[in-house]
Amino acid sequence: MKYLTFAFWLVLAAAPAAFAVEPDEMLADPALEARAREISRDLRCVVCQNQNIDTSNAGVARDLRLLVRERLTAGDSDTEVIDFVTARYGDYVLLRPPFAPRTYALWLAPVGLVLIAVAIGAVVLARSRRLVGGTALTEAEESEVARLLAPPHTEDPS
């Protein structure tokens, strides 16, 4: 058991080393590198399933990371870098696309689905309340229910 615990902690400690940014990609200026990492976290890898380019091992993601760093060292602002990448790859590359007419469905679909679920829940609840109400039992029915629910009478033979 000690070995399993040790192996678990070893894997957990080594996990940050598995991030995709290679040492040869990193910029010498820590401020620029921090900006590049922040931008890379907001850009989607175009060949991966919903993974940002900062953590993707794909070749295209590496190329995009290098492009981001190249643009930053050329003096572009964060917005200019994102606009440049978006101009080449479209809004698909953004993990948080803008709220625009072409993305209304993307942003409003979850709200619509929640509203539909609430409406269905309200209808089900209203129907179940209607089913609970009914006519009262007659005295004969009440006495029959009481007789059926009463504990059985056992006579003591002693």
Secondary structure, DSSP 8 states (H G I E B T S, - for coil): -HHHHHHHHHHHHHGGGGSS--GGG--SSHHHHHHHHHHHHHBB-SSSSS-BTTT--SHHHHHHHHHHHHHHHTT--HHHHHHHHHHHH-GGGBSS---SGGGHHHHHHHHHHHHHHHHHHHHHHHHHHHHH------HHHHHHHHHHHS--------
